[in-house]
Amino acid sequence: GSSSKKQKPMFTIDVPAYVDRNIRAEAGQINVTKMLAESAAFVLEDDFEQALGNIQDAIAAQPNNADLRCMAGNLHEDLEQTEAAEKAFEAAIAINGSHIQSLCRLAAIRFNRQRDIAGARTLVSRAVTANPTDIPALLADAMVRHYAPHPDRDIDFAEGRYRQVLAQDAGHVDALCHLGTLLLRERGNVMGAEQCLMRALTREPDHVMCLIRYSEVLVTARRGLPEAERMLRRAIQVETTSIEGMVALAEFEAHVRSDGEAAAKLFVRAIRVATLFAPEEEEQDEIMRERVAELDRADAEREAARLARDKPANASALPTAPKLRPFLSRPMPLFARTEPGDISALLPFALEKYARFCHTVKEAPAEAKYLYECALGLTPDSSSLLRCLAELYWTYHNDTSQASLLLSQAERACQDDKEELSMVLSTHGILKEDQIENDPSKARDTFSARLFHEKAVEADPTNRQARYKLASFLWGREKDKDYSSELLEGLVNEDPRNVQFLLKYAEVLHRGLRKSAQAENLIRKALASFSPTDPARLCALVPLANLLATIPRNERYAEAAVMLAEAEAITPEEDAVTKEIRYLEMSSPGSMDIARADLKRSDQARIDAEAKDILATFFAQAAAFPGGADGRGGSEWV
């Protein structure tokens, strides 16, 4: 057993059952069995120190009993005494080299605390060899491969082990939970993940990790959002210190409910709890204590400011970007840990999540930078943190040099993680593009930008966003249009509902390859993804109207005019340049009446003098070609 403030061990010996076996097998040793019975009672009351004292007395009576040593190790873990637990498990293995529970627990310490992946694999392999059908051993063997960093991760092997466990026990909750996580995050198999998690929750409705993962399935599938929220709230109700649950609910509040205040409170709460769980050497770090205290004070100040309907006292003095560019960012998975988990990773995990929220949602760059630096102080080689901090320097400070240095550092830090390396390289490519766009003297960096994008795809060919960015970079170059089209066609085939991919492929087909009919079908497919009242449909509405306006048939111009009128209703404050482009595209010889009527309806005060001159020139020229009398098509004339 464990208290709500302790992390439940992954594998433990059933103490009461062990007592029963000892009573039958060693009836003569009444003192030891009595100690074990008392220890079991103390465990049920969460009195781990008293339980450990009894077990140590039992070990003194039976020093060569591996089971007793393993129990001591479990209790040391409950008391967060990792080094003592490690020595206890090692002592048990020295007595019995095939002691499965001790091998698995020691493997968990090697994996989580010391990041000794090879050592953890060796230990669980010994456990499986000792008993090839032992479920805890098989599960541990799966998890050290499933949750290992690149290149030690072996998803196929892990999935096989999970299924091997389920072949013995079809309702094994932990196996179903971890297999569901694997299917969702590694395979993209949402339906398969949902089936696994549903089976697990049927057997154990309050399994915290299953509740969190199932909510992730619902959000990923964009359905059942109220149920997803209910599950997340239930998870942190069952385990009030679940950092994963708090962070997941915070992200739900931020991205689904758009409630930034609720999200911020949950993030701060997660950081506060993570500090309690930090290892002793980090708990004693007064600097970190002060940082968390500052976060608490900032949270209180925000709440007071909100109640006073005043500007927050800690508002950032840095300029806020009007709109963040859509950065390449792989959603960081909720920390998948083997119980009792890598507690030392929970604090930087919570800090990074909150920093990302402050950066991209709250748009508070000073606070985000502070949180990134706090997290980097704990994990200085975190490539994802370095990449995020680089994006912040780039977007808010326009400091591309510092951003480039941080990205180079991130690239060196993640050479073994091809997925993360691909993200870093692609982000660096976008940075180079931005530098070229803002400083024509850096045009020589065009090759460098292309190289970063190509290396990103090479590092991880499954990274769709990296392939999308490479295709977007290449399509404007005549000799690369076919390759760009090929990349985008593959993306659309893999993810046919992705509006971003559909619209970019349509743009390449229409403007680059002159395949208007195929482009129109793609844009209409993208448009169908939005409800009629969704303002976001503007991203597909305008491209479709512009495409229709270039097709030389009067009825298509009329359809385009209707769509552009709808677009104008969505964004009535169109700037002059947008107006100018719209009228130029609409005003072809075959649609003079539409153009004149549309111009008359518009608010001419919002059209600047240059746009009026362009329109006047157009009308003057159009008089010479009534209805396209010279035989040229309307799109060519425009």
Secondary structure as a PSIPRED ss2 file (coil, helix, strand):
# PSIPRED VFORMAT (PSIPRED V4.0)

   1 G C   1.000  0.000  0.000
   2 S C   1.000  0.000  0.000
   3 S C   1.000  0.000  0.000
   4 S C   1.000  0.000  0.000
   5 K C   1.000  0.000  0.000
   6 K C   1.000  0.000  0.000
   7 Q C   1.000  0.000  0.000
   8 K C   1.000  0.000  0.000
   9 P C   1.000  0.000  0.000
  10 M C   1.000  0.000  0.000
  11 F C   1.000  0.000  0.000
  12 T C   1.000  0.000  0.000
  13 I C   1.000  0.000  0.000
  14 D C   1.000  0.000  0.000
  15 V H   0.000  1.000  0.000
  16 P H   0.000  1.000  0.000
  17 A H   0.000  1.000  0.000
  18 Y H   0.000  1.000  0.000
  19 V H   0.000  1.000  0.000
  20 D H   0.000  1.000  0.000
  21 R H   0.000  1.000  0.000
  22 N H   0.000  1.000  0.000
  23 I H   0.000  1.000  0.000
  24 R H   0.000  1.000  0.000
  25 A H   0.000  1.000  0.000
  26 E C   1.000  0.000  0.000
  27 A C   1.000  0.000  0.000
  28 G C   1.000  0.000  0.000
  29 Q C   1.000  0.000  0.000
  30 I H   0.000  1.000  0.000
  31 N H   0.000  1.000  0.000
  32 V H   0.000  1.000  0.000
  33 T H   0.000  1.000  0.000
  34 K H   0.000  1.000  0.000
  35 M H   0.000  1.000  0.000
  36 L H   0.000  1.000  0.000
  37 A H   0.000  1.000  0.000
  38 E H   0.000  1.000  0.000
  39 S H   0.000  1.000  0.000
  40 A H   0.000  1.000  0.000
  41 A H   0.000  1.000  0.000
  42 F H   0.000  1.000  0.000
  43 V H   0.000  1.000  0.000
  44 L H   0.000  1.000  0.000
  45 E C   1.000  0.000  0.000
  46 D C   1.000  0.000  0.000
  47 D C   1.000  0.000  0.000
  48 F H   0.000  1.000  0.000
  49 E H   0.000  1.000  0.000
  50 Q H   0.000  1.000  0.000
  51 A H   0.000  1.000  0.000
  52 L H   0.000  1.000  0.000
  53 G H   0.000  1.000  0.000
  54 N H   0.000  1.000  0.000
  55 I H   0.000  1.000  0.000
  56 Q H   0.000  1.000  0.000
  57 D H   0.000  1.000  0.000
  58 A H   0.000  1.000  0.000
  59 I H   0.000  1.000  0.000
  60 A H   0.000  1.000  0.000
  61 A H   0.000  1.000  0.000
  62 Q C   1.000  0.000  0.000
  63 P C   1.000  0.000  0.000
  64 N C   1.000  0.000  0.000
  65 N C   1.000  0.000  0.000
  66 A H   0.000  1.000  0.000
  67 D H   0.000  1.000  0.000
  68 L H   0.000  1.000  0.000
  69 R H   0.000  1.000  0.000
  70 C H   0.000  1.000  0.000
  71 M H   0.000  1.000  0.000
  72 A H   0.000  1.000  0.000
  73 G H   0.000  1.000  0.000
  74 N H   0.000  1.000  0.000
  75 L H   0.000  1.000  0.000
  76 H H   0.000  1.000  0.000
  77 E H   0.000  1.000  0.000
  78 D H   0.000  1.000  0.000
  79 L C   1.000  0.000  0.000
  80 E C   1.000  0.000  0.000
  81 Q C   1.000  0.000  0.000
  82 T H   0.000  1.000  0.000
  83 E H   0.000  1.000  0.000
  84 A H   0.000  1.000  0.000
  85 A H   0.000  1.000  0.000
  86 E H   0.000  1.000  0.000
  87 K H   0.000  1.000  0.000
  88 A H   0.000  1.000  0.000
  89 F H   0.000  1.000  0.000
  90 E H   0.000  1.000  0.000
  91 A H   0.000  1.000  0.000
  92 A H   0.000  1.000  0.000
  93 I H   0.000  1.000  0.000
  94 A H   0.000  1.000  0.000
  95 I H   0.000  1.000  0.000
  96 N C   1.000  0.000  0.000
  97 G C   1.000  0.000  0.000
  98 S C   1.000  0.000  0.000
  99 H C   1.000  0.000  0.000
 100 I H   0.000  1.000  0.000
 101 Q H   0.000  1.000  0.000
 102 S H   0.000  1.000  0.000
 103 L H   0.000  1.000  0.000
 104 C H   0.000  1.000  0.000
 105 R H   0.000  1.000  0.000
 106 L H   0.000  1.000  0.000
 107 A H   0.000  1.000  0.000
 108 A H   0.000  1.000  0.000
 109 I H   0.000  1.000  0.000
 110 R H   0.000  1.000  0.000
 111 F H   0.000  1.000  0.000
 112 N H   0.000  1.000  0.000
 113 R C   1.000  0.000  0.000
 114 Q C   1.000  0.000  0.000
 115 R C   1.000  0.000  0.000
 116 D C   1.000  0.000  0.000
 117 I H   0.000  1.000  0.000
 118 A H   0.000  1.000  0.000
 119 G H   0.000  1.000  0.000
 120 A H   0.000  1.000  0.000
 121 R H   0.000  1.000  0.000
 122 T H   0.000  1.000  0.000
 123 L H   0.000  1.000  0.000
 124 V H   0.000  1.000  0.000
 125 S H   0.000  1.000  0.000
 126 R H   0.000  1.000  0.000
 127 A H   0.000  1.000  0.000
 128 V H   0.000  1.000  0.000
 129 T H   0.000  1.000  0.000
 130 A H   0.000  1.000  0.000
 131 N C   1.000  0.000  0.000
 132 P C   1.000  0.000  0.000
 133 T C   1.000  0.000  0.000
 134 D C   1.000  0.000  0.000
 135 I H   0.000  1.000  0.000
 136 P H   0.000  1.000  0.000
 137 A H   0.000  1.000  0.000
 138 L H   0.000  1.000  0.000
 139 L H   0.000  1.000  0.000
 140 A H   0.000  1.000  0.000
 141 D H   0.000  1.000  0.000
 142 A H   0.000  1.000  0.000
 143 M H   0.000  1.000  0.000
 144 V H   0.000  1.000  0.000
 145 R H   0.000  1.000  0.000
 146 H H   0.000  1.000  0.000
 147 Y C   1.000  0.000  0.000
 148 A C   1.000  0.000  0.000
 149 P C   1.000  0.000  0.000
 150 H C   1.000  0.000  0.000
 151 P C   1.000  0.000  0.000
 152 D C   1.000  0.000  0.000
 153 R C   1.000  0.000  0.000
 154 D C   1.000  0.000  0.000
 155 I H   0.000  1.000  0.000
 156 D H   0.000  1.000  0.000
 157 F H   0.000  1.000  0.000
 158 A H   0.000  1.000  0.000
 159 E H   0.000  1.000  0.000
 160 G H   0.000  1.000  0.000
 161 R H   0.000  1.000  0.000
 162 Y H   0.000  1.000  0.000
 163 R H   0.000  1.000  0.000
 164 Q H   0.000  1.000  0.000
 165 V H   0.000  1.000  0.000
 166 L H   0.000  1.000  0.000
 167 A H   0.000  1.000  0.000
 168 Q H   0.000  1.000  0.000
 169 D C   1.000  0.000  0.000
 170 A C   1.000  0.000  0.000
 171 G C   1.000  0.000  0.000
 172 H C   1.000  0.000  0.000
 173 V H   0.000  1.000  0.000
 174 D H   0.000  1.000  0.000
 175 A H   0.000  1.000  0.000
 176 L H   0.000  1.000  0.000
 177 C H   0.000  1.000  0.000
 178 H H   0.000  1.000  0.000
 179 L H   0.000  1.000  0.000
 180 G H   0.000  1.000  0.000
 181 T H   0.000  1.000  0.000
 182 L H   0.000  1.000  0.000
 183 L H   0.000  1.000  0.000
 184 L H   0.000  1.000  0.000
 185 R H   0.000  1.000  0.000
 186 E H   0.000  1.000  0.000
 187 R H   0.000  1.000  0.000
 188 G C   1.000  0.000  0.000
 189 N C   1.000  0.000  0.000
 190 V H   0.000  1.000  0.000
 191 M H   0.000  1.000  0.000
 192 G H   0.000  1.000  0.000
 193 A H   0.000  1.000  0.000
 194 E H   0.000  1.000  0.000
 195 Q H   0.000  1.000  0.000
 196 C H   0.000  1.000  0.000
 197 L H   0.000  1.000  0.000
 198 M H   0.000  1.000  0.000
 199 R H   0.000  1.000  0.000
 200 A H   0.000  1.000  0.000
 201 L H   0.000  1.000  0.000
 202 T H   0.000  1.000  0.000
 203 R H   0.000  1.000  0.000
 204 E C   1.000  0.000  0.000
 205 P C   1.000  0.000  0.000
 206 D C   1.000  0.000  0.000
 207 H C   1.000  0.000  0.000
 208 V H   0.000  1.000  0.000
 209 M H   0.000  1.000  0.000
 210 C H   0.000  1.000  0.000
 211 L H   0.000  1.000  0.000
 212 I H   0.000  1.000  0.000
 213 R H   0.000  1.000  0.000
 214 Y H   0.000  1.000  0.000
 215 S H   0.000  1.000  0.000
 216 E H   0.000  1.000  0.000
 217 V H   0.000  1.000  0.000
 218 L H   0.000  1.000  0.000
 219 V H   0.000  1.000  0.000
 220 T H   0.000  1.000  0.000
 221 A C   1.000  0.000  0.000
 222 R C   1.000  0.000  0.000
 223 R C   1.000  0.000  0.000
 224 G C   1.000  0.000  0.000
 225 L H   0.000  1.000  0.000
 226 P H   0.000  1.000  0.000
 227 E H   0.000  1.000  0.000
 228 A H   0.000  1.000  0.000
 229 E H   0.000  1.000  0.000
 230 R H   0.000  1.000  0.000
 231 M H   0.000  1.000  0.000
 232 L H   0.000  1.000  0.000
 233 R H   0.000  1.000  0.000
 234 R H   0.000  1.000  0.000
 235 A H   0.000  1.000  0.000
 236 I H   0.000  1.000  0.000
 237 Q H   0.000  1.000  0.000
 238 V H   0.000  1.000  0.000
 239 E C   1.000  0.000  0.000
 240 T C   1.000  0.000  0.000
 241 T C   1.000  0.000  0.000
 242 S C   1.000  0.000  0.000
 243 I H   0.000  1.000  0.000
 244 E H   0.000  1.000  0.000
 245 G H   0.000  1.000  0.000
 246 M H   0.000  1.000  0.000
 247 V H   0.000  1.000  0.000
 248 A H   0.000  1.000  0.000
 249 L H   0.000  1.000  0.000
 250 A H   0.000  1.000  0.000
 251 E H   0.000  1.000  0.000
 252 F H   0.000  1.000  0.000
 253 E H   0.000  1.000  0.000
 254 A H   0.000  1.000  0.000
 255 H H   0.000  1.000  0.000
 256 V C   1.000  0.000  0.000
 257 R C   1.000  0.000  0.000
 258 S C   1.000  0.000  0.000
 259 D C   1.000  0.000  0.000
 260 G H   0.000  1.000  0.000
 261 E H   0.000  1.000  0.000
 262 A H   0.000  1.000  0.000
 263 A H   0.000  1.000  0.000
 264 A H   0.000  1.000  0.000
 265 K H   0.000  1.000  0.000
 266 L H   0.000  1.000  0.000
 267 F H   0.000  1.000  0.000
 268 V H   0.000  1.000  0.000
 269 R H   0.000  1.000  0.000
 270 A H   0.000  1.000  0.000
 271 I H   0.000  1.000  0.000
 272 R H   0.000  1.000  0.000
 273 V H   0.000  1.000  0.000
 274 A H   0.000  1.000  0.000
 275 T H   0.000  1.000  0.000
 276 L H   0.000  1.000  0.000
 277 F H   0.000  1.000  0.000
 278 A C   1.000  0.000  0.000
 279 P C   1.000  0.000  0.000
 280 E H   0.000  1.000  0.000
 281 E H   0.000  1.000  0.000
 282 E H   0.000  1.000  0.000
 283 E H   0.000  1.000  0.000
 284 Q C   1.000  0.000  0.000
 285 D C   1.000  0.000  0.000
 286 E H   0.000  1.000  0.000
 287 I H   0.000  1.000  0.000
 288 M H   0.000  1.000  0.000
 289 R H   0.000  1.000  0.000
 290 E H   0.000  1.000  0.000
 291 R H   0.000  1.000  0.000
 292 V H   0.000  1.000  0.000
 293 A H   0.000  1.000  0.000
 294 E H   0.000  1.000  0.000
 295 L H   0.000  1.000  0.000
 296 D H   0.000  1.000  0.000
 297 R H   0.000  1.000  0.000
 298 A H   0.000  1.000  0.000
 299 D H   0.000  1.000  0.000
 300 A H   0.000  1.000  0.000
 301 E H   0.000  1.000  0.000
 302 R H   0.000  1.000  0.000
 303 E H   0.000  1.000  0.000
 304 A H   0.000  1.000  0.000
 305 A H   0.000  1.000  0.000
 306 R H   0.000  1.000  0.000
 307 L H   0.000  1.000  0.000
 308 A C   1.000  0.000  0.000
 309 R C   1.000  0.000  0.000
 310 D C   1.000  0.000  0.000
 311 K C   1.000  0.000  0.000
 312 P C   1.000  0.000  0.000
 313 A C   1.000  0.000  0.000
 314 N C   1.000  0.000  0.000
 315 A C   1.000  0.000  0.000
 316 S C   1.000  0.000  0.000
 317 A C   1.000  0.000  0.000
 318 L C   1.000  0.000  0.000
 319 P C   1.000  0.000  0.000
 320 T C   1.000  0.000  0.000
 321 A C   1.000  0.000  0.000
 322 P C   1.000  0.000  0.000
 323 K C   1.000  0.000  0.000
 324 L C   1.000  0.000  0.000
 325 R C   1.000  0.000  0.000
 326 P C   1.000  0.000  0.000
 327 F C   1.000  0.000  0.000
 328 L C   1.000  0.000  0.000
 329 S C   1.000  0.000  0.000
 330 R C   1.000  0.000  0.000
 331 P C   1.000  0.000  0.000
 332 M C   1.000  0.000  0.000
 333 P C   1.000  0.000  0.000
 334 L C   1.000  0.000  0.000
 335 F C   1.000  0.000  0.000
 336 A C   1.000  0.000  0.000
 337 R C   1.000  0.000  0.000
 338 T C   1.000  0.000  0.000
 339 E C   1.000  0.000  0.000
 340 P C   1.000  0.000  0.000
 341 G C   1.000  0.000  0.000
 342 D C   1.000  0.000  0.000
 343 I H   0.000  1.000  0.000
 344 S H   0.000  1.000  0.000
 345 A H   0.000  1.000  0.000
 346 L H   0.000  1.000  0.000
 347 L H   0.000  1.000  0.000
 348 P H   0.000  1.000  0.000
 349 F H   0.000  1.000  0.000
 350 A H   0.000  1.000  0.000
 351 L H   0.000  1.000  0.000
 352 E H   0.000  1.000  0.000
 353 K H   0.000  1.000  0.000
 354 Y H   0.000  1.000  0.000
 355 A H   0.000  1.000  0.000
 356 R H   0.000  1.000  0.000
 357 F H   0.000  1.000  0.000
 358 C H   0.000  1.000  0.000
 359 H H   0.000  1.000  0.000
 360 T H   0.000  1.000  0.000
 361 V C   1.000  0.000  0.000
 362 K C   1.000  0.000  0.000
 363 E C   1.000  0.000  0.000
 364 A C   1.000  0.000  0.000
 365 P H   0.000  1.000  0.000
 366 A H   0.000  1.000  0.000
 367 E H   0.000  1.000  0.000
 368 A H   0.000  1.000  0.000
 369 K H   0.000  1.000  0.000
 370 Y H   0.000  1.000  0.000
 371 L H   0.000  1.000  0.000
 372 Y H   0.000  1.000  0.000
 373 E H   0.000  1.000  0.000
 374 C H   0.000  1.000  0.000
 375 A H   0.000  1.000  0.000
 376 L H   0.000  1.000  0.000
 377 G H   0.000  1.000  0.000
 378 L H   0.000  1.000  0.000
 379 T C   1.000  0.000  0.000
 380 P C   1.000  0.000  0.000
 381 D C   1.000  0.000  0.000
 382 S C   1.000  0.000  0.000
 383 S H   0.000  1.000  0.000
 384 S H   0.000  1.000  0.000
 385 L H   0.000  1.000  0.000
 386 L H   0.000  1.000  0.000
 387 R H   0.000  1.000  0.000
 388 C H   0.000  1.000  0.000
 389 L H   0.000  1.000  0.000
 390 A H   0.000  1.000  0.000
 391 E H   0.000  1.000  0.000
 392 L H   0.000  1.000  0.000
 393 Y H   0.000  1.000  0.000
 394 W H   0.000  1.000  0.000
 395 T H   0.000  1.000  0.000
 396 Y H   0.000  1.000  0.000
 397 H H   0.000  1.000  0.000
 398 N C   1.000  0.000  0.000
 399 D C   1.000  0.000  0.000
 400 T H   0.000  1.000  0.000
 401 S H   0.000  1.000  0.000
 402 Q H   0.000  1.000  0.000
 403 A H   0.000  1.000  0.000
 404 S H   0.000  1.000  0.000
 405 L H   0.000  1.000  0.000
 406 L H   0.000  1.000  0.000
 407 L H   0.000  1.000  0.000
 408 S H   0.000  1.000  0.000
 409 Q H   0.000  1.000  0.000
 410 A H   0.000  1.000  0.000
 411 E H   0.000  1.000  0.000
 412 R H   0.000  1.000  0.000
 413 A H   0.000  1.000  0.000
 414 C C   1.000  0.000  0.000
 415 Q C   1.000  0.000  0.000
 416 D C   1.000  0.000  0.000
 417 D C   1.000  0.000  0.000
 418 K H   0.000  1.000  0.000
 419 E H   0.000  1.000  0.000
 420 E H   0.000  1.000  0.000
 421 L H   0.000  1.000  0.000
 422 S H   0.000  1.000  0.000
 423 M H   0.000  1.000  0.000
 424 V H   0.000  1.000  0.000
 425 L H   0.000  1.000  0.000
 426 S H   0.000  1.000  0.000
 427 T H   0.000  1.000  0.000
 428 H H   0.000  1.000  0.000
 429 G H   0.000  1.000  0.000
 430 I H   0.000  1.000  0.000
 431 L H   0.000  1.000  0.000
 432 K H   0.000  1.000  0.000
 433 E H   0.000  1.000  0.000
 434 D H   0.000  1.000  0.000
 435 Q H   0.000  1.000  0.000
 436 I H   0.000  1.000  0.000
 437 E H   0.000  1.000  0.000
 438 N H   0.000  1.000  0.000
 439 D C   1.000  0.000  0.000
 440 P H   0.000  1.000  0.000
 441 S H   0.000  1.000  0.000
 442 K H   0.000  1.000  0.000
 443 A H   0.000  1.000  0.000
 444 R H   0.000  1.000  0.000
 445 D H   0.000  1.000  0.000
 446 T H   0.000  1.000  0.000
 447 F H   0.000  1.000  0.000
 448 S H   0.000  1.000  0.000
 449 A H   0.000  1.000  0.000
 450 R H   0.000  1.000  0.000
 451 L H   0.000  1.000  0.000
 452 F H   0.000  1.000  0.000
 453 H H   0.000  1.000  0.000
 454 E H   0.000  1.000  0.000
 455 K H   0.000  1.000  0.000
 456 A H   0.000  1.000  0.000
 457 V H   0.000  1.000  0.000
 458 E H   0.000  1.000  0.000
 459 A H   0.000  1.000  0.000
 460 D C   1.000  0.000  0.000
 461 P C   1.000  0.000  0.000
 462 T C   1.000  0.000  0.000
 463 N C   1.000  0.000  0.000
 464 R H   0.000  1.000  0.000
 465 Q H   0.000  1.000  0.000
 466 A H   0.000  1.000  0.000
 467 R H   0.000  1.000  0.000
 468 Y H   0.000  1.000  0.000
 469 K H   0.000  1.000  0.000
 470 L H   0.000  1.000  0.000
 471 A H   0.000  1.000  0.000
 472 S H   0.000  1.000  0.000
 473 F H   0.000  1.000  0.000
 474 L H   0.000  1.000  0.000
 475 W C   1.000  0.000  0.000
 476 G C   1.000  0.000  0.000
 477 R C   1.000  0.000  0.000
 478 E H   0.000  1.000  0.000
 479 K H   0.000  1.000  0.000
 480 D H   0.000  1.000  0.000
 481 K H   0.000  1.000  0.000
 482 D H   0.000  1.000  0.000
 483 Y H   0.000  1.000  0.000
 484 S H   0.000  1.000  0.000
 485 S H   0.000  1.000  0.000
 486 E H   0.000  1.000  0.000
 487 L H   0.000  1.000  0.000
 488 L H   0.000  1.000  0.000
 489 E H   0.000  1.000  0.000
 490 G H   0.000  1.000  0.000
 491 L H   0.000  1.000  0.000
 492 V H   0.000  1.000  0.000
 493 N H   0.000  1.000  0.000
 494 E H   0.000  1.000  0.000
 495 D C   1.000  0.000  0.000
 496 P C   1.000  0.000  0.000
 497 R C   1.000  0.000  0.000
 498 N C   1.000  0.000  0.000
 499 V H   0.000  1.000  0.000
 500 Q H   0.000  1.000  0.000
 501 F H   0.000  1.000  0.000
 502 L H   0.000  1.000  0.000
 503 L H   0.000  1.000  0.000
 504 K H   0.000  1.000  0.000
 505 Y H   0.000  1.000  0.000
 506 A H   0.000  1.000  0.000
 507 E H   0.000  1.000  0.000
 508 V H   0.000  1.000  0.000
 509 L H   0.000  1.000  0.000
 510 H H   0.000  1.000  0.000
 511 R H   0.000  1.000  0.000
 512 G H   0.000  1.000  0.000
 513 L C   1.000  0.000  0.000
 514 R C   1.000  0.000  0.000
 515 K C   1.000  0.000  0.000
 516 S H   0.000  1.000  0.000
 517 A H   0.000  1.000  0.000
 518 Q H   0.000  1.000  0.000
 519 A H   0.000  1.000  0.000
 520 E H   0.000  1.000  0.000
 521 N H   0.000  1.000  0.000
 522 L H   0.000  1.000  0.000
 523 I H   0.000  1.000  0.000
 524 R H   0.000  1.000  0.000
 525 K H   0.000  1.000  0.000
 526 A H   0.000  1.000  0.000
 527 L H   0.000  1.000  0.000
 528 A C   1.000  0.000  0.000
 529 S C   1.000  0.000  0.000
 530 F C   1.000  0.000  0.000
 531 S C   1.000  0.000  0.000
 532 P C   1.000  0.000  0.000
 533 T C   1.000  0.000  0.000
 534 D C   1.000  0.000  0.000
 535 P H   0.000  1.000  0.000
 536 A H   0.000  1.000  0.000
 537 R H   0.000  1.000  0.000
 538 L H   0.000  1.000  0.000
 539 C H   0.000  1.000  0.000
 540 A H   0.000  1.000  0.000
 541 L H   0.000  1.000  0.000
 542 V H   0.000  1.000  0.000
 543 P H   0.000  1.000  0.000
 544 L H   0.000  1.000  0.000
 545 A H   0.000  1.000  0.000
 546 N H   0.000  1.000  0.000
 547 L H   0.000  1.000  0.000
 548 L H   0.000  1.000  0.000
 549 A H   0.000  1.000  0.000
 550 T C   1.000  0.000  0.000
 551 I C   1.000  0.000  0.000
 552 P C   1.000  0.000  0.000
 553 R C   1.000  0.000  0.000
 554 N H   0.000  1.000  0.000
 555 E H   0.000  1.000  0.000
 556 R H   0.000  1.000  0.000
 557 Y H   0.000  1.000  0.000
 558 A H   0.000  1.000  0.000
 559 E H   0.000  1.000  0.000
 560 A H   0.000  1.000  0.000
 561 A H   0.000  1.000  0.000
 562 V H   0.000  1.000  0.000
 563 M H   0.000  1.000  0.000
 564 L H   0.000  1.000  0.000
 565 A H   0.000  1.000  0.000
 566 E H   0.000  1.000  0.000
 567 A H   0.000  1.000  0.000
 568 E H   0.000  1.000  0.000
 569 A H   0.000  1.000  0.000
 570 I H   0.000  1.000  0.000
 571 T C   1.000  0.000  0.000
 572 P C   1.000  0.000  0.000
 573 E C   1.000  0.000  0.000
 574 E C   1.000  0.000  0.000
 575 D C   1.000  0.000  0.000
 576 A H   0.000  1.000  0.000
 577 V H   0.000  1.000  0.000
 578 T H   0.000  1.000  0.000
 579 K H   0.000  1.000  0.000
 580 E H   0.000  1.000  0.000
 581 I H   0.000  1.000  0.000
 582 R H   0.000  1.000  0.000
 583 Y H   0.000  1.000  0.000
 584 L H   0.000  1.000  0.000
 585 E H   0.000  1.000  0.000
 586 M H   0.000  1.000  0.000
 587 S C   1.000  0.000  0.000
 588 S C   1.000  0.000  0.000
 589 P H   0.000  1.000  0.000
 590 G H   0.000  1.000  0.000
 591 S H   0.000  1.000  0.000
 592 M H   0.000  1.000  0.000
 593 D H   0.000  1.000  0.000
 594 I H   0.000  1.000  0.000
 595 A H   0.000  1.000  0.000
 596 R H   0.000  1.000  0.000
 597 A H   0.000  1.000  0.000
 598 D H   0.000  1.000  0.000
 599 L H   0.000  1.000  0.000
 600 K H   0.000  1.000  0.000
 601 R H   0.000  1.000  0.000
 602 S C   1.000  0.000  0.000
 603 D C   1.000  0.000  0.000
 604 Q H   0.000  1.000  0.000
 605 A H   0.000  1.000  0.000
 606 R H   0.000  1.000  0.000
 607 I C   1.000  0.000  0.000
 608 D C   1.000  0.000  0.000
 609 A H   0.000  1.000  0.000
 610 E H   0.000  1.000  0.000
 611 A H   0.000  1.000  0.000
 612 K H   0.000  1.000  0.000
 613 D H   0.000  1.000  0.000
 614 I H   0.000  1.000  0.000
 615 L H   0.000  1.000  0.000
 616 A H   0.000  1.000  0.000
 617 T H   0.000  1.000  0.000
 618 F H   0.000  1.000  0.000
 619 F H   0.000  1.000  0.000
 620 A H   0.000  1.000  0.000
 621 Q H   0.000  1.000  0.000
 622 A H   0.000  1.000  0.000
 623 A C   1.000  0.000  0.000
 624 A C   1.000  0.000  0.000
 625 F C   1.000  0.000  0.000
 626 P H   0.000  1.000  0.000
 627 G H   0.000  1.000  0.000
 628 G H   0.000  1.000  0.000
 629 A C   1.000  0.000  0.000
 630 D C   1.000  0.000  0.000
 631 G C   1.000  0.000  0.000
 632 R C   1.000  0.000  0.000
 633 G C   1.000  0.000  0.000
 634 G H   0.000  1.000  0.000
 635 S H   0.000  1.000  0.000
 636 E H   0.000  1.000  0.000
 637 W H   0.000  1.000  0.000
 638 V C   1.000  0.000  0.000
